[in-house]
């Protein structure tokens, strides 16, 4: 039984130079028709309590107040959130009016797309917000008591210095957000950044500098009271992202909206991505064109390891055994011994986890957990 739901809003007021998410410029888009289709899809999901709901994008706050109210009323009509109801927001779009709509409909956590506190770097990223917008948004949130928010940041930006990271750490110390996501910039194909780098007009740090910056972020946040709990996530005690932990614990969840994905009955599904195709393919029953990928036991065990090892706590050996009917030691005996000898893996109190050194080469370690046919 799924305890989590993800809802995708694929619209943005501006397209950032690095972005490869499923999104379109909102101008001239059939936003209301999209909401009609999305609400139909939501209504096809059994009415129930969810432990967590996450509305992401795109930029959900690109919707108008009336559109936000309509979407959230439809969510509330069918579902009750028992724990964490998160809404992604861009700082310049988080007006007092929109915040009231969110709060009045039960949203209790904001994931704020700050990316960096450096005004010049914000321009390089093509973000629609500036430095002041960040503080205005936070003031609005605090004024209405919506103070459970995450700051979403990036490092390894073109032209970024260690001083920029220190400036961000110093703002974090002052603002004291409950949660920080701090991702390394990944240069994805089909983005403006990718083309600029290909043409030699832009450079990002090499792997050594990137590694030093990552360690600087981890150490800096730990010193401020934000221990790392996942490769790119840090929080004050008791404020880890419960929704994202659903993914890392390899638990089932629903996804609704264009390009969203879900994991139900050991099957991953991926909704059709283009907004118009999503709208046109939505049928009377709330079903949309999607790809489905049933996972056999071998694939489920591999995902349990890849996803669980992202968390500092690691993979729960008891849970593994009760899910798959075989112990982790039995399935992964050689790999666990080998990666322990290499200093990448540690086992304690029933959990198998990456060490600090293992985290620096995470993808290489994950590959070792692929099982033979
Ligand atoms: S606001 Fe977010 S989803 Fe939209 S273009 Fe920028 S990074 Fe992509």
Boltz pocket constraint, residues with backbone or C-beta under 6 A from the ligand:
constraints:
  - pocket:
      binder: B
      contacts: [[A, 11], [A, 12], [A, 14], [A, 15], [A, 16], [A, 19], [A, 20], [A, 21], [A, 23], [A, 57], [A, 58], [A, 59], [A, 90]]
      max_distance: 6.0
